[in-house]
């Protein structure tokens, strides 16, 4: 089973700053089958990125994903107030069908 | 518009049973595989179970194997999760989750999520 480790656990930044979130896999994620989600309190997760770098429908271009193999990054340029939330990575290149990272909390500094 | 609406959550005693339902609309349900994903209070996301579009392939997380049963009724556009022998650690919000469009095989990202159904296992 591929284990995903996200860092940092909590990231404190101010609106307008750039956020860099990391997701490291214990084994190679085949075909860059890596997704990112945003979750706000009391809400279901929302898909941001799939295939490591493809933005989902309706996602602003300040969100971008990169990486391959075992190291992946979610970058948010110019943080907006609504971007402060918890972010999860997920791999879908290996069984079981879905595994998630433990999450990174992005909080307002 | 894709909609996934869970129902059937509630309070149940340890060892009890509960059946969750998910009503799907806005897409051709019979052509998409589906998942259940849960989230314990204050914790992260945990995949629970997967069912292929025709119910030919079914998978479970080790934590629920032998206790939970996933099923679907394509004629009713509905997904189900029968949960037996419930434990305190099964307490969570359970999300019905539809796979995305841009992947092949059983593994995929989740493009759409329901609003979740809270299951509380407590005496």
Interface residues (C-beta under 8 A of the other chain):
Chain A: X33 X35 X37 X44 X45 X46 X47 X50 X51 X54 X56 X88 X90 X92 X93 X94 X95 X96 X97 X98 X99 X100 X101 X102 X103
Chain B: X35 X37 X44 X45 X46 X47 X50 X59 X61 X95 X100 X102 X103 X106 X107 X108 X109 X110 X111 X113 X114 X115 X116
